[in-house]
Amino acid sequence: MSNEETDILSDKIEKVAQKIKQLRKDKGYTSFQAFAFDNDINRVQYWRVEKGHNITLKTFFKILQIHNLTPEEFFKDFS
């Protein structure tokens, strides 16, 4: 993978992480720890998600379910 491809992938991962963080804030949570606790997600794992580190599909779909979103709805603004 070239540096350019790696940069593009990193940008996309960052965009996913930022959107997940914004969804949490939109629900009124200022703390990722409180959100993770209230939704039965490991705090460290959720911190990694919001930082763009190693998200599993299982965690991703759980987060979408918490926010009542489909993958299509989540990614509708991505290009």
TAURNOR-V193517 format. One record per residue. N is the residue number from 1. RES is the residue in one small letter. SS is DSSP state (alpha for helix, beta for strand, coil for the rest). OMEGA is omega in degrees with one decimal (999 if undefined). D_CENTER is the distance of its C-alpha to the mean C-alpha in Angstrom with 2 decimals. Layout:
# TAURNOR-V193517
n/res/ss/omega/d_center
N/RES/SS/OMEGA/D_CENTER
N/RES/SS/OMEGA/D_CENTER
This chain:
# TAURNOR-V193517
n/res/ss/omega/d_center
1/m/coil/-179.3/23.92
2/s/coil/177.0/25.11
3/n/alpha/179.0/23.77
4/e/alpha/178.3/23.03
5/e/alpha/178.3/20.99
6/t/alpha/178.3/19.08
7/d/alpha/178.9/18.46
8/i/alpha/178.9/17.28
9/l/alpha/178.8/14.82
10/s/alpha/178.2/13.58
11/d/alpha/179.3/13.30
12/k/alpha/178.4/11.24
13/i/alpha/178.5/8.72
14/e/alpha/179.3/8.83
15/k/alpha/176.5/8.57
16/v/alpha/-179.1/5.31
17/a/alpha/-179.6/4.10
18/q/alpha/179.0/6.69
19/k/alpha/177.8/6.18
20/i/alpha/178.0/3.58
21/k/alpha/179.8/6.27
22/q/alpha/176.8/8.85
23/l/alpha/177.9/8.49
24/r/alpha/-179.1/9.20
25/k/alpha/178.3/11.96
26/d/alpha/176.8/13.27
27/k/coil/176.5/13.95
28/g/coil/179.6/16.05
29/y/coil/174.7/14.40
30/t/coil/-176.9/15.25
31/s/coil/176.4/14.44
32/f/alpha/-179.5/11.33
33/q/alpha/-179.6/14.13
34/a/alpha/178.6/15.57
35/f/alpha/-179.7/12.52
36/a/alpha/-180.0/12.01
37/f/alpha/-177.9/15.79
38/d/alpha/-176.7/16.29
39/n/coil/174.6/13.96
40/d/coil/174.0/15.29
41/i/coil/177.5/12.39
42/n/coil/-175.6/13.70
43/r/alpha/-179.9/13.18
44/v/alpha/178.7/13.16
45/q/alpha/-179.1/10.71
46/y/alpha/175.8/8.16
47/w/alpha/178.5/9.36
48/r/alpha/178.6/8.83
49/v/alpha/-177.8/5.10
50/e/alpha/177.5/5.35
51/k/alpha/178.8/8.22
52/g/coil/180.0/7.21
53/h/coil/165.9/9.55
54/n/coil/175.5/10.23
55/i/coil/176.2/7.63
56/t/coil/176.9/10.06
57/l/alpha/179.5/10.52
58/k/alpha/179.2/11.75
59/t/alpha/179.4/8.78
60/f/alpha/-179.3/6.63
61/f/alpha/175.8/9.77
62/k/alpha/178.2/10.31
63/i/alpha/177.0/7.39
64/l/alpha/-180.0/8.81
65/q/alpha/178.6/12.15
66/i/alpha/-177.5/11.75
67/h/coil/179.7/11.19
68/n/coil/180.0/13.88
69/l/coil/170.1/12.29
70/t/coil/174.9/13.35
71/p/alpha/179.5/11.71
72/e/alpha/179.1/14.39
73/e/alpha/-179.6/13.55
74/f/alpha/-173.7/9.89
75/f/alpha/-172.8/11.32
76/k/coil/-178.6/14.61
77/d/coil/-179.4/14.48
78/f/coil/177.3/13.50
79/s/coil/999/16.66
